[in-house]
Amino acid sequence: MKQMTAKEVETLLNEGKKLNIIDVREVDEVAAGKIPGVVNIPLGLVEFRMHELDKSKEYIMVCRSGGRSGRASQFLESYGFNVTNMMGGMLAWEGKVE
């Protein structure tokens, strides 16, 4: 499983890169603050909503601390998706939130 630090993700966004970030936290957690532009798909719904994702794109998975996004990354990877887990999750995020 590919991994990337929160700082690396923030740097890419600051450089103007268009990233496909999926936040797998629950809706109420995301409401408390999320990385601008993320798509929220709670971990329990990933399996049912993966048809919305495009296998030709790269996705960065995010959660609170990196555990749930790690599970989501492994799951999607097993179906042939190109995913990277953001280590440390939102606890490690120092960039902008909305």
N, C-alpha and C positions, 0 to 999 in steps of 0.2 A: 504494500500500500504506500502510495506517495504521500509525503507530508510536507508542510510548509509552515513557517512560523507566522504569527499574527503580524509581525513587523514586515515580513516579506510581502504579505498580502496588502498591507497598508501602503508600502512603497510602490507596488504595481498600480494601485488605484491612484496614488498621487501623481504617477507618471502618465495618467490618463488612459491606462489600459482598460478595456471593456472586459470585466470578469463576470462569470456566471457563478454567483455565490448562492448556495442554498443553506438556509438556517433551519436545522431540524429540531429546534427547541419548541416547546408548547406555545400556543398563541399568547397566553398571558405573559410568558417570559419575554417574548419578542416585543410585546407592547411596552415593556419597560425600557427598551432601547435596542436598536439593531444597526448593523452596518448599512449605510444608505444604499438602496437599490437591490437588497437581497430579496430572494423569493423564500417565503416561509412554507416549508412542508414538514410538519411534525413527524418525528421518527416513525411513529406508528402508522403513518399514512404513506410513507415512501413507496412501499410495495404497490399500493393502489394508485399512486400518481406518477409512477416512473414512465408511463406512456406519454406524459407531458414533456419528458426530457428528450434531448437529441443526442444520439450516440456520436455524432460528429463533433460535438462541442466538448470543451473541458469544463468540469464543475469543481468548485471548491466548497467543501462541506464544513459547516460551522455549528457549534452548539455552545453550551455554557463553559465546559472545561476541556472538551476534546474527546470524551468517551463515546457519547451518542453519535457524534459526527464520524468517529472512527468506525462504529458499527455500520452506519449508513454507507460509508465509503466502501467497506468490504462487501456489503450486500450488493451495491450497484456495480462494483467492479466484477463481481461474479456473473453479472448479466451483460458484461462487455462495455460498460460505461467508462469514460476516462475521468476519474475523480482523484482529488487531492484533499487530504484532511488538514484543516488548520489546527495545528497543535496548540493546546492551552485554551482554545475557544475564546469566548467573550471575556473571560477573566484575564486573558493576556492582551486583549485588544486595547490599544491606546489611541486609535484613530477616531474619526468623527462617528457619531451615532445620531440616529433620528428616532 
